[in-house]
Amino acid sequence: MKKVLGVAAAALLSVLTLAAPASAAEHTKHMHTGDAFGDVTGWSGEGVFTEEGDRVHICDTDADGRGVAIYVYKGTPDTGTQLYWMHVGGNGNCVTRSAADGGVYNLPETRVGFKFCRYWKEADRYHSGECKDYDFLNDNS
């Protein structure tokens, strides 16, 4: 009887241990900008949206003189309402916003959208381009 209980406990523990990473992965979404400028292939930035705490984290990953920007929406980027945007420049630099910052950073528990772009200043104006759109169901309550 002790052996049966021991085997059952070990089986339960292994199921709980294996389930945790999959559950966490479902609530973390990875994003990239569109292709890098010019002849360089690849991304100019990386971003992560984590439902727990409504954490939006972006990094510039290309030493190309341009930064990255992300526009955050309630709904999809095409039809939603823009809540906020943020940008960062310089290869390796990152910026993060989350529900802990309050206000618009506390995202609604519904579909949220992201437009992740390259960002630069030219002729005293800021521009964004080479964007990629994402949307996710923010249902981590």
Chimera marker file (.cmm) of the C-alpha trace (Angstrom):
<marker_set name="trace">
<marker id="1" x="0.000" y="0.000" z="0.000" r="1" g="1" b="0" radius="0.5"/>
<marker id="2" x="2.835" y="2.398" z="0.866" r="1" g="1" b="0" radius="0.5"/>
<marker id="3" x="4.471" y="1.667" z="-2.481" r="1" g="1" b="0" radius="0.5"/>
<marker id="4" x="1.218" y="2.406" z="-4.366" r="1" g="1" b="0" radius="0.5"/>
<marker id="5" x="0.783" y="5.726" z="-2.533" r="1" g="1" b="0" radius="0.5"/>
<marker id="6" x="4.421" y="6.614" z="-3.196" r="1" g="1" b="0" radius="0.5"/>
<marker id="7" x="4.048" y="5.926" z="-6.916" r="1" g="1" b="0" radius="0.5"/>
<marker id="8" x="0.792" y="7.921" z="-7.041" r="1" g="1" b="0" radius="0.5"/>
<marker id="9" x="2.398" y="10.871" z="-5.239" r="1" g="1" b="0" radius="0.5"/>
<marker id="10" x="5.391" y="10.808" z="-7.592" r="1" g="1" b="0" radius="0.5"/>
<marker id="11" x="3.101" y="10.714" z="-10.629" r="1" g="1" b="0" radius="0.5"/>
<marker id="12" x="1.062" y="13.668" z="-9.340" r="1" g="1" b="0" radius="0.5"/>
<marker id="13" x="4.205" y="15.664" z="-8.607" r="1" g="1" b="0" radius="0.5"/>
<marker id="14" x="5.585" y="15.037" z="-12.103" r="1" g="1" b="0" radius="0.5"/>
<marker id="15" x="2.307" y="16.170" z="-13.696" r="1" g="1" b="0" radius="0.5"/>
<marker id="16" x="2.266" y="19.370" z="-11.645" r="1" g="1" b="0" radius="0.5"/>
<marker id="17" x="5.928" y="20.062" z="-12.382" r="1" g="1" b="0" radius="0.5"/>
<marker id="18" x="5.525" y="19.547" z="-16.126" r="1" g="1" b="0" radius="0.5"/>
<marker id="19" x="2.307" y="21.596" z="-16.320" r="1" g="1" b="0" radius="0.5"/>
<marker id="20" x="3.779" y="24.779" z="-14.825" r="1" g="1" b="0" radius="0.5"/>
<marker id="21" x="6.094" y="25.792" z="-17.718" r="1" g="1" b="0" radius="0.5"/>
<marker id="22" x="3.422" y="25.159" z="-20.354" r="1" g="1" b="0" radius="0.5"/>
<marker id="23" x="0.952" y="27.277" z="-18.425" r="1" g="1" b="0" radius="0.5"/>
<marker id="24" x="3.434" y="30.133" z="-18.100" r="1" g="1" b="0" radius="0.5"/>
<marker id="25" x="4.318" y="29.918" z="-21.798" r="1" g="1" b="0" radius="0.5"/>
<marker id="26" x="0.682" y="30.357" z="-22.800" r="1" g="1" b="0" radius="0.5"/>
<marker id="27" x="0.644" y="33.760" z="-21.125" r="1" g="1" b="0" radius="0.5"/>
<marker id="28" x="3.913" y="35.090" z="-22.601" r="1" g="1" b="0" radius="0.5"/>
<marker id="29" x="3.938" y="36.247" z="-26.235" r="1" g="1" b="0" radius="0.5"/>
<marker id="30" x="7.080" y="37.041" z="-28.249" r="1" g="1" b="0" radius="0.5"/>
<marker id="31" x="7.137" y="39.697" z="-30.984" r="1" g="1" b="0" radius="0.5"/>
<marker id="32" x="9.591" y="41.086" z="-33.558" r="1" g="1" b="0" radius="0.5"/>
<marker id="33" x="9.644" y="44.183" z="-35.744" r="1" g="1" b="0" radius="0.5"/>
<marker id="34" x="9.464" y="43.830" z="-39.492" r="1" g="1" b="0" radius="0.5"/>
<marker id="35" x="12.649" y="43.111" z="-41.443" r="1" g="1" b="0" radius="0.5"/>
<marker id="36" x="15.655" y="45.330" z="-40.831" r="1" g="1" b="0" radius="0.5"/>
<marker id="37" x="16.273" y="48.315" z="-43.104" r="1" g="1" b="0" radius="0.5"/>
<marker id="38" x="18.161" y="48.016" z="-46.377" r="1" g="1" b="0" radius="0.5"/>
<marker id="39" x="20.111" y="44.914" z="-47.296" r="1" g="1" b="0" radius="0.5"/>
<marker id="40" x="20.292" y="43.626" z="-43.725" r="1" g="1" b="0" radius="0.5"/>
<marker id="41" x="17.936" y="40.734" z="-43.086" r="1" g="1" b="0" radius="0.5"/>
<marker id="42" x="16.405" y="39.923" z="-39.742" r="1" g="1" b="0" radius="0.5"/>
<marker id="43" x="14.713" y="41.936" z="-37.039" r="1" g="1" b="0" radius="0.5"/>
<marker id="44" x="15.560" y="45.309" z="-35.566" r="1" g="1" b="0" radius="0.5"/>
<marker id="45" x="13.798" y="44.695" z="-32.282" r="1" g="1" b="0" radius="0.5"/>
<marker id="46" x="12.369" y="42.094" z="-29.988" r="1" g="1" b="0" radius="0.5"/>
<marker id="47" x="9.414" y="42.398" z="-27.651" r="1" g="1" b="0" radius="0.5"/>
<marker id="48" x="7.633" y="40.323" z="-25.058" r="1" g="1" b="0" radius="0.5"/>
<marker id="49" x="4.086" y="40.694" z="-23.739" r="1" g="1" b="0" radius="0.5"/>
<marker id="50" x="3.422" y="38.910" z="-20.451" r="1" g="1" b="0" radius="0.5"/>
<marker id="51" x="-0.225" y="38.770" z="-19.419" r="1" g="1" b="0" radius="0.5"/>
<marker id="52" x="0.623" y="38.463" z="-15.723" r="1" g="1" b="0" radius="0.5"/>
<marker id="53" x="1.064" y="42.121" z="-14.756" r="1" g="1" b="0" radius="0.5"/>
<marker id="54" x="0.373" y="43.379" z="-18.320" r="1" g="1" b="0" radius="0.5"/>
<marker id="55" x="4.127" y="43.647" z="-18.893" r="1" g="1" b="0" radius="0.5"/>
<marker id="56" x="5.260" y="44.996" z="-22.287" r="1" g="1" b="0" radius="0.5"/>
<marker id="57" x="9.042" y="44.842" z="-22.804" r="1" g="1" b="0" radius="0.5"/>
<marker id="58" x="10.841" y="45.949" z="-26.004" r="1" g="1" b="0" radius="0.5"/>
<marker id="59" x="14.522" y="46.035" z="-26.972" r="1" g="1" b="0" radius="0.5"/>
<marker id="60" x="16.477" y="47.516" z="-29.869" r="1" g="1" b="0" radius="0.5"/>
<marker id="61" x="18.579" y="44.641" z="-31.220" r="1" g="1" b="0" radius="0.5"/>
<marker id="62" x="20.260" y="46.249" z="-34.222" r="1" g="1" b="0" radius="0.5"/>
<marker id="63" x="23.131" y="48.772" z="-34.303" r="1" g="1" b="0" radius="0.5"/>
<marker id="64" x="21.666" y="50.581" z="-37.305" r="1" g="1" b="0" radius="0.5"/>
<marker id="65" x="21.081" y="54.117" z="-35.996" r="1" g="1" b="0" radius="0.5"/>
<marker id="66" x="17.352" y="53.471" z="-35.589" r="1" g="1" b="0" radius="0.5"/>
<marker id="67" x="15.263" y="52.454" z="-32.626" r="1" g="1" b="0" radius="0.5"/>
<marker id="68" x="12.045" y="50.522" z="-32.165" r="1" g="1" b="0" radius="0.5"/>
<marker id="69" x="8.559" y="51.610" z="-31.123" r="1" g="1" b="0" radius="0.5"/>
<marker id="70" x="5.492" y="49.700" z="-30.013" r="1" g="1" b="0" radius="0.5"/>
<marker id="71" x="1.920" y="50.969" z="-30.163" r="1" g="1" b="0" radius="0.5"/>
<marker id="72" x="-0.478" y="49.226" z="-27.766" r="1" g="1" b="0" radius="0.5"/>
<marker id="73" x="-4.218" y="48.925" z="-28.503" r="1" g="1" b="0" radius="0.5"/>
<marker id="74" x="-7.427" y="47.780" z="-26.904" r="1" g="1" b="0" radius="0.5"/>
<marker id="75" x="-8.482" y="45.440" z="-29.703" r="1" g="1" b="0" radius="0.5"/>
<marker id="76" x="-6.449" y="44.897" z="-32.840" r="1" g="1" b="0" radius="0.5"/>
<marker id="77" x="-4.097" y="47.471" z="-34.387" r="1" g="1" b="0" radius="0.5"/>
<marker id="78" x="-6.453" y="47.770" z="-37.387" r="1" g="1" b="0" radius="0.5"/>
<marker id="79" x="-9.724" y="48.403" z="-35.551" r="1" g="1" b="0" radius="0.5"/>
<marker id="80" x="-8.811" y="49.029" z="-31.910" r="1" g="1" b="0" radius="0.5"/>
<marker id="81" x="-8.207" y="52.119" z="-29.811" r="1" g="1" b="0" radius="0.5"/>
<marker id="82" x="-4.594" y="53.095" z="-29.151" r="1" g="1" b="0" radius="0.5"/>
<marker id="83" x="-3.866" y="53.089" z="-25.412" r="1" g="1" b="0" radius="0.5"/>
<marker id="84" x="-0.200" y="54.132" z="-25.409" r="1" g="1" b="0" radius="0.5"/>
<marker id="85" x="3.096" y="53.839" z="-27.229" r="1" g="1" b="0" radius="0.5"/>
<marker id="86" x="6.745" y="53.748" z="-26.240" r="1" g="1" b="0" radius="0.5"/>
<marker id="87" x="10.097" y="53.660" z="-27.993" r="1" g="1" b="0" radius="0.5"/>
<marker id="88" x="13.746" y="52.902" z="-27.320" r="1" g="1" b="0" radius="0.5"/>
<marker id="89" x="16.927" y="53.248" z="-29.350" r="1" g="1" b="0" radius="0.5"/>
<marker id="90" x="20.497" y="52.024" z="-29.180" r="1" g="1" b="0" radius="0.5"/>
<marker id="91" x="21.512" y="48.424" z="-29.727" r="1" g="1" b="0" radius="0.5"/>
<marker id="92" x="20.878" y="46.477" z="-26.515" r="1" g="1" b="0" radius="0.5"/>
<marker id="93" x="18.706" y="49.120" z="-24.843" r="1" g="1" b="0" radius="0.5"/>
<marker id="94" x="15.276" y="48.115" z="-23.554" r="1" g="1" b="0" radius="0.5"/>
<marker id="95" x="12.183" y="49.689" z="-21.994" r="1" g="1" b="0" radius="0.5"/>
<marker id="96" x="9.350" y="48.098" z="-20.003" r="1" g="1" b="0" radius="0.5"/>
<marker id="97" x="5.872" y="49.183" z="-18.928" r="1" g="1" b="0" radius="0.5"/>
<marker id="98" x="3.422" y="47.207" z="-16.809" r="1" g="1" b="0" radius="0.5"/>
<marker id="99" x="0.195" y="47.411" z="-14.830" r="1" g="1" b="0" radius="0.5"/>
<marker id="100" x="2.309" y="48.470" z="-11.837" r="1" g="1" b="0" radius="0.5"/>
<marker id="101" x="2.871" y="51.796" z="-13.661" r="1" g="1" b="0" radius="0.5"/>
<marker id="102" x="-0.902" y="52.416" z="-13.403" r="1" g="1" b="0" radius="0.5"/>
<marker id="103" x="-3.270" y="54.192" z="-15.765" r="1" g="1" b="0" radius="0.5"/>
<marker id="104" x="-3.176" y="53.099" z="-19.412" r="1" g="1" b="0" radius="0.5"/>
<marker id="105" x="-0.479" y="50.516" z="-18.646" r="1" g="1" b="0" radius="0.5"/>
<marker id="106" x="-3.045" y="48.418" z="-16.743" r="1" g="1" b="0" radius="0.5"/>
<marker id="107" x="-4.441" y="46.717" z="-19.852" r="1" g="1" b="0" radius="0.5"/>
<marker id="108" x="-8.053" y="45.544" z="-20.161" r="1" g="1" b="0" radius="0.5"/>
<marker id="109" x="-8.840" y="41.833" z="-19.825" r="1" g="1" b="0" radius="0.5"/>
<marker id="110" x="-9.837" y="41.510" z="-23.485" r="1" g="1" b="0" radius="0.5"/>
<marker id="111" x="-8.080" y="41.347" z="-26.854" r="1" g="1" b="0" radius="0.5"/>
<marker id="112" x="-5.046" y="43.643" z="-26.953" r="1" g="1" b="0" radius="0.5"/>
<marker id="113" x="-3.075" y="44.576" z="-30.050" r="1" g="1" b="0" radius="0.5"/>
<marker id="114" x="0.479" y="45.636" z="-30.739" r="1" g="1" b="0" radius="0.5"/>
<marker id="115" x="2.070" y="47.382" z="-33.722" r="1" g="1" b="0" radius="0.5"/>
<marker id="116" x="5.830" y="46.867" z="-33.380" r="1" g="1" b="0" radius="0.5"/>
<marker id="117" x="7.933" y="49.090" z="-35.669" r="1" g="1" b="0" radius="0.5"/>
<marker id="118" x="11.341" y="50.507" z="-36.444" r="1" g="1" b="0" radius="0.5"/>
<marker id="119" x="11.621" y="54.138" z="-35.329" r="1" g="1" b="0" radius="0.5"/>
<marker id="120" x="13.893" y="56.992" z="-36.440" r="1" g="1" b="0" radius="0.5"/>
<marker id="121" x="14.288" y="60.763" z="-36.633" r="1" g="1" b="0" radius="0.5"/>
<marker id="122" x="14.794" y="62.448" z="-39.987" r="1" g="1" b="0" radius="0.5"/>
<marker id="123" x="14.551" y="66.154" z="-40.850" r="1" g="1" b="0" radius="0.5"/>
<marker id="124" x="13.369" y="66.979" z="-37.299" r="1" g="1" b="0" radius="0.5"/>
<marker id="125" x="10.447" y="64.529" z="-37.562" r="1" g="1" b="0" radius="0.5"/>
<marker id="126" x="10.003" y="61.117" z="-36.035" r="1" g="1" b="0" radius="0.5"/>
<marker id="127" x="8.979" y="58.255" z="-38.303" r="1" g="1" b="0" radius="0.5"/>
<marker id="128" x="8.040" y="54.624" z="-37.869" r="1" g="1" b="0" radius="0.5"/>
<marker id="129" x="7.903" y="51.895" z="-40.463" r="1" g="1" b="0" radius="0.5"/>
<marker id="130" x="8.586" y="48.261" z="-41.242" r="1" g="1" b="0" radius="0.5"/>
<marker id="131" x="5.893" y="47.367" z="-38.723" r="1" g="1" b="0" radius="0.5"/>
<marker id="132" x="4.450" y="44.032" z="-37.749" r="1" g="1" b="0" radius="0.5"/>
<marker id="133" x="1.015" y="43.649" z="-36.132" r="1" g="1" b="0" radius="0.5"/>
<marker id="134" x="0.093" y="41.268" z="-33.320" r="1" g="1" b="0" radius="0.5"/>
<marker id="135" x="-2.969" y="40.701" z="-31.170" r="1" g="1" b="0" radius="0.5"/>
<marker id="136" x="-3.531" y="38.439" z="-28.194" r="1" g="1" b="0" radius="0.5"/>
<marker id="137" x="-6.324" y="37.634" z="-25.772" r="1" g="1" b="0" radius="0.5"/>
<marker id="138" x="-5.323" y="39.162" z="-22.435" r="1" g="1" b="0" radius="0.5"/>
<marker id="139" x="-7.318" y="36.832" z="-20.208" r="1" g="1" b="0" radius="0.5"/>
<marker id="140" x="-4.981" y="36.278" z="-17.282" r="1" g="1" b="0" radius="0.5"/>
<marker id="141" x="-7.090" y="37.382" z="-14.341" r="1" g="1" b="0" radius="0.5"/>
<link id1="1" id2="2" r="1" g="1" b="0" radius="0.2"/>
<link id1="2" id2="3" r="1" g="1" b="0" radius="0.2"/>
<link id1="3" id2="4" r="1" g="1" b="0" radius="0.2"/>
<link id1="4" id2="5" r="1" g="1" b="0" radius="0.2"/>
<link id1="5" id2="6" r="1" g="1" b="0" radius="0.2"/>
<link id1="6" id2="7" r="1" g="1" b="0" radius="0.2"/>
<link id1="7" id2="8" r="1" g="1" b="0" radius="0.2"/>
<link id1="8" id2="9" r="1" g="1" b="0" radius="0.2"/>
<link id1="9" id2="10" r="1" g="1" b="0" radius="0.2"/>
<link id1="10" id2="11" r="1" g="1" b="0" radius="0.2"/>
<link id1="11" id2="12" r="1" g="1" b="0" radius="0.2"/>
<link id1="12" id2="13" r="1" g="1" b="0" radius="0.2"/>
<link id1="13" id2="14" r="1" g="1" b="0" radius="0.2"/>
<link id1="14" id2="15" r="1" g="1" b="0" radius="0.2"/>
<link id1="15" id2="16" r="1" g="1" b="0" radius="0.2"/>
<link id1="16" id2="17" r="1" g="1" b="0" radius="0.2"/>
<link id1="17" id2="18" r="1" g="1" b="0" radius="0.2"/>
<link id1="18" id2="19" r="1" g="1" b="0" radius="0.2"/>
<link id1="19" id2="20" r="1" g="1" b="0" radius="0.2"/>
<link id1="20" id2="21" r="1" g="1" b="0" radius="0.2"/>
<link id1="21" id2="22" r="1" g="1" b="0" radius="0.2"/>
<link id1="22" id2="23" r="1" g="1" b="0" radius="0.2"/>
<link id1="23" id2="24" r="1" g="1" b="0" radius="0.2"/>
<link id1="24" id2="25" r="1" g="1" b="0" radius="0.2"/>
<link id1="25" id2="26" r="1" g="1" b="0" radius="0.2"/>
<link id1="26" id2="27" r="1" g="1" b="0" radius="0.2"/>
<link id1="27" id2="28" r="1" g="1" b="0" radius="0.2"/>
<link id1="28" id2="29" r="1" g="1" b="0" radius="0.2"/>
<link id1="29" id2="30" r="1" g="1" b="0" radius="0.2"/>
<link id1="30" id2="31" r="1" g="1" b="0" radius="0.2"/>
<link id1="31" id2="32" r="1" g="1" b="0" radius="0.2"/>
<link id1="32" id2="33" r="1" g="1" b="0" radius="0.2"/>
<link id1="33" id2="34" r="1" g="1" b="0" radius="0.2"/>
<link id1="34" id2="35" r="1" g="1" b="0" radius="0.2"/>
<link id1="35" id2="36" r="1" g="1" b="0" radius="0.2"/>
<link id1="36" id2="37" r="1" g="1" b="0" radius="0.2"/>
<link id1="37" id2="38" r="1" g="1" b="0" radius="0.2"/>
<link id1="38" id2="39" r="1" g="1" b="0" radius="0.2"/>
<link id1="39" id2="40" r="1" g="1" b="0" radius="0.2"/>
<link id1="40" id2="41" r="1" g="1" b="0" radius="0.2"/>
<link id1="41" id2="42" r="1" g="1" b="0" radius="0.2"/>
<link id1="42" id2="43" r="1" g="1" b="0" radius="0.2"/>
<link id1="43" id2="44" r="1" g="1" b="0" radius="0.2"/>
<link id1="44" id2="45" r="1" g="1" b="0" radius="0.2"/>
<link id1="45" id2="46" r="1" g="1" b="0" radius="0.2"/>
<link id1="46" id2="47" r="1" g="1" b="0" radius="0.2"/>
<link id1="47" id2="48" r="1" g="1" b="0" radius="0.2"/>
<link id1="48" id2="49" r="1" g="1" b="0" radius="0.2"/>
<link id1="49" id2="50" r="1" g="1" b="0" radius="0.2"/>
<link id1="50" id2="51" r="1" g="1" b="0" radius="0.2"/>
<link id1="51" id2="52" r="1" g="1" b="0" radius="0.2"/>
<link id1="52" id2="53" r="1" g="1" b="0" radius="0.2"/>
<link id1="53" id2="54" r="1" g="1" b="0" radius="0.2"/>
<link id1="54" id2="55" r="1" g="1" b="0" radius="0.2"/>
<link id1="55" id2="56" r="1" g="1" b="0" radius="0.2"/>
<link id1="56" id2="57" r="1" g="1" b="0" radius="0.2"/>
<link id1="57" id2="58" r="1" g="1" b="0" radius="0.2"/>
<link id1="58" id2="59" r="1" g="1" b="0" radius="0.2"/>
<link id1="59" id2="60" r="1" g="1" b="0" radius="0.2"/>
<link id1="60" id2="61" r="1" g="1" b="0" radius="0.2"/>
<link id1="61" id2="62" r="1" g="1" b="0" radius="0.2"/>
<link id1="62" id2="63" r="1" g="1" b="0" radius="0.2"/>
<link id1="63" id2="64" r="1" g="1" b="0" radius="0.2"/>
<link id1="64" id2="65" r="1" g="1" b="0" radius="0.2"/>
<link id1="65" id2="66" r="1" g="1" b="0" radius="0.2"/>
<link id1="66" id2="67" r="1" g="1" b="0" radius="0.2"/>
<link id1="67" id2="68" r="1" g="1" b="0" radius="0.2"/>
<link id1="68" id2="69" r="1" g="1" b="0" radius="0.2"/>
<link id1="69" id2="70" r="1" g="1" b="0" radius="0.2"/>
<link id1="70" id2="71" r="1" g="1" b="0" radius="0.2"/>
<link id1="71" id2="72" r="1" g="1" b="0" radius="0.2"/>
<link id1="72" id2="73" r="1" g="1" b="0" radius="0.2"/>
<link id1="73" id2="74" r="1" g="1" b="0" radius="0.2"/>
<link id1="74" id2="75" r="1" g="1" b="0" radius="0.2"/>
<link id1="75" id2="76" r="1" g="1" b="0" radius="0.2"/>
<link id1="76" id2="77" r="1" g="1" b="0" radius="0.2"/>
<link id1="77" id2="78" r="1" g="1" b="0" radius="0.2"/>
<link id1="78" id2="79" r="1" g="1" b="0" radius="0.2"/>
<link id1="79" id2="80" r="1" g="1" b="0" radius="0.2"/>
<link id1="80" id2="81" r="1" g="1" b="0" radius="0.2"/>
<link id1="81" id2="82" r="1" g="1" b="0" radius="0.2"/>
<link id1="82" id2="83" r="1" g="1" b="0" radius="0.2"/>
<link id1="83" id2="84" r="1" g="1" b="0" radius="0.2"/>
<link id1="84" id2="85" r="1" g="1" b="0" radius="0.2"/>
<link id1="85" id2="86" r="1" g="1" b="0" radius="0.2"/>
<link id1="86" id2="87" r="1" g="1" b="0" radius="0.2"/>
<link id1="87" id2="88" r="1" g="1" b="0" radius="0.2"/>
<link id1="88" id2="89" r="1" g="1" b="0" radius="0.2"/>
<link id1="89" id2="90" r="1" g="1" b="0" radius="0.2"/>
<link id1="90" id2="91" r="1" g="1" b="0" radius="0.2"/>
<link id1="91" id2="92" r="1" g="1" b="0" radius="0.2"/>
<link id1="92" id2="93" r="1" g="1" b="0" radius="0.2"/>
<link id1="93" id2="94" r="1" g="1" b="0" radius="0.2"/>
<link id1="94" id2="95" r="1" g="1" b="0" radius="0.2"/>
<link id1="95" id2="96" r="1" g="1" b="0" radius="0.2"/>
<link id1="96" id2="97" r="1" g="1" b="0" radius="0.2"/>
<link id1="97" id2="98" r="1" g="1" b="0" radius="0.2"/>
<link id1="98" id2="99" r="1" g="1" b="0" radius="0.2"/>
<link id1="99" id2="100" r="1" g="1" b="0" radius="0.2"/>
<link id1="100" id2="101" r="1" g="1" b="0" radius="0.2"/>
<link id1="101" id2="102" r="1" g="1" b="0" radius="0.2"/>
<link id1="102" id2="103" r="1" g="1" b="0" radius="0.2"/>
<link id1="103" id2="104" r="1" g="1" b="0" radius="0.2"/>
<link id1="104" id2="105" r="1" g="1" b="0" radius="0.2"/>
<link id1="105" id2="106" r="1" g="1" b="0" radius="0.2"/>
<link id1="106" id2="107" r="1" g="1" b="0" radius="0.2"/>
<link id1="107" id2="108" r="1" g="1" b="0" radius="0.2"/>
<link id1="108" id2="109" r="1" g="1" b="0" radius="0.2"/>
<link id1="109" id2="110" r="1" g="1" b="0" radius="0.2"/>
<link id1="110" id2="111" r="1" g="1" b="0" radius="0.2"/>
<link id1="111" id2="112" r="1" g="1" b="0" radius="0.2"/>
<link id1="112" id2="113" r="1" g="1" b="0" radius="0.2"/>
<link id1="113" id2="114" r="1" g="1" b="0" radius="0.2"/>
<link id1="114" id2="115" r="1" g="1" b="0" radius="0.2"/>
<link id1="115" id2="116" r="1" g="1" b="0" radius="0.2"/>
<link id1="116" id2="117" r="1" g="1" b="0" radius="0.2"/>
<link id1="117" id2="118" r="1" g="1" b="0" radius="0.2"/>
<link id1="118" id2="119" r="1" g="1" b="0" radius="0.2"/>
<link id1="119" id2="120" r="1" g="1" b="0" radius="0.2"/>
<link id1="120" id2="121" r="1" g="1" b="0" radius="0.2"/>
<link id1="121" id2="122" r="1" g="1" b="0" radius="0.2"/>
<link id1="122" id2="123" r="1" g="1" b="0" radius="0.2"/>
<link id1="123" id2="124" r="1" g="1" b="0" radius="0.2"/>
<link id1="124" id2="125" r="1" g="1" b="0" radius="0.2"/>
<link id1="125" id2="126" r="1" g="1" b="0" radius="0.2"/>
<link id1="126" id2="127" r="1" g="1" b="0" radius="0.2"/>
<link id1="127" id2="128" r="1" g="1" b="0" radius="0.2"/>
<link id1="128" id2="129" r="1" g="1" b="0" radius="0.2"/>
<link id1="129" id2="130" r="1" g="1" b="0" radius="0.2"/>
<link id1="130" id2="131" r="1" g="1" b="0" radius="0.2"/>
<link id1="131" id2="132" r="1" g="1" b="0" radius="0.2"/>
<link id1="132" id2="133" r="1" g="1" b="0" radius="0.2"/>
<link id1="133" id2="134" r="1" g="1" b="0" radius="0.2"/>
<link id1="134" id2="135" r="1" g="1" b="0" radius="0.2"/>
<link id1="135" id2="136" r="1" g="1" b="0" radius="0.2"/>
<link id1="136" id2="137" r="1" g="1" b="0" radius="0.2"/>
<link id1="137" id2="138" r="1" g="1" b="0" radius="0.2"/>
<link id1="138" id2="139" r="1" g="1" b="0" radius="0.2"/>
<link id1="139" id2="140" r="1" g="1" b="0" radius="0.2"/>
<link id1="140" id2="141" r="1" g="1" b="0" radius="0.2"/>
</marker_set>
